[in-house]
Amino acid sequence: MASDEVPPGPDAESAAQRAADHLALALEEVGFDVGVAFPELHSRSERSGTATVLLGSVSPVVAAGLASILTDAARLGLALPPR
C-alpha cells in the first residue's frame, strides 16, 4: 500500500466517493459536461475492500481537451505537490 492510500474499509469508500465528487466538480469548472464526457466516473469498492475512483473510457475529443488543460496548467507552473 502506498503511503497516501487509505486502508480498505468504510473510510476508504468515503474517501473515494469524495475524490470522485471533487474530480467531477473540477472537471465541470474547466468546462466539461461530466455526465456526457465522463459518464463512467464513479467510485467503487473492490472485492479486496480497496476503494477506487474509475474514470472510464472517454472519446478522443475529451482526452485531447483534458490533455490541453493539463498542459496549460503545467505551462503555468501548476503541479501536484510532492509526496
C-alpha positions as CSV (number, residue, x, y, z in Angstrom):
1,M,0.0,0.0,0.0
2,A,1.4,3.4,-0.9
3,S,1.9,5.8,1.9
4,D,-1.0,8.0,0.7
5,E,-3.6,5.2,0.4
6,V,-6.4,4.8,2.9
7,P,-6.6,1.3,4.3
8,P,-9.5,-0.8,3.0
9,G,-12.9,-0.3,4.6
10,P,-15.6,2.4,5.1
11,D,-13.1,5.2,5.4
12,A,-11.6,4.3,2.1
13,E,-15.0,4.1,0.4
14,S,-15.9,7.6,1.8
15,A,-12.5,9.0,0.6
16,A,-13.0,7.5,-2.9
17,Q,-16.5,9.0,-3.1
18,R,-15.3,12.4,-2.0
19,A,-12.4,12.2,-4.5
20,A,-14.8,11.2,-7.3
21,D,-17.1,14.1,-6.4
22,H,-14.2,16.5,-6.2
23,L,-12.9,15.4,-9.6
24,A,-16.3,15.8,-11.2
25,L,-16.7,19.3,-9.8
26,A,-13.2,20.2,-11.0
27,L,-13.9,18.9,-14.5
28,E,-17.1,20.9,-14.6
29,E,-15.3,24.0,-13.5
30,V,-12.9,23.8,-16.5
31,G,-15.8,23.3,-18.9
32,F,-16.5,19.6,-19.2
33,D,-20.1,18.3,-19.1
34,V,-19.1,15.4,-16.8
35,G,-22.3,13.4,-17.4
36,V,-21.6,13.4,-21.1
37,A,-17.8,13.5,-21.3
38,F,-17.1,11.1,-18.3
39,P,-20.3,9.0,-18.0
40,E,-18.5,6.2,-16.2
41,L,-16.9,8.4,-13.5
42,H,-17.7,6.9,-10.1
43,S,-16.2,5.3,-7.0
44,R,-16.4,1.7,-6.0
45,S,-15.1,-0.8,-3.6
46,E,-13.1,-3.7,-4.9
47,R,-13.5,-7.3,-3.6
48,S,-10.4,-6.8,-1.6
49,G,-12.0,-3.8,0.2
50,T,-9.8,-1.3,-1.6
51,A,-11.8,1.7,-2.8
52,T,-11.1,3.2,-6.2
53,V,-12.2,6.0,-8.5
54,L,-13.0,4.9,-12.0
55,L,-12.7,7.5,-14.8
56,G,-14.0,5.1,-17.5
57,S,-13.5,5.4,-21.3
58,V,-13.5,8.9,-22.9
59,S,-13.7,10.0,-26.5
60,P,-10.6,11.2,-28.3
61,V,-12.0,14.8,-28.2
62,V,-12.5,14.6,-24.4
63,A,-9.0,13.2,-24.0
64,A,-7.5,15.9,-26.1
65,G,-9.4,18.6,-24.2
66,L,-8.2,17.2,-20.9
67,A,-4.6,17.0,-22.2
68,S,-4.8,20.6,-23.3
69,I,-6.0,21.8,-19.9
70,L,-3.3,19.8,-18.1
71,T,-0.6,21.0,-20.5
72,D,-1.7,24.7,-20.0
73,A,-1.7,24.1,-16.2
74,A,1.8,22.7,-16.3
75,R,3.0,25.6,-18.5
76,L,1.7,28.0,-15.8
77,G,3.7,26.1,-13.2
78,L,0.8,24.2,-11.6
79,A,1.6,20.7,-10.5
80,L,0.8,18.2,-7.8
81,P,2.5,18.8,-4.5
82,P,5.5,16.5,-3.8
83,R,4.5,13.3,-2.0
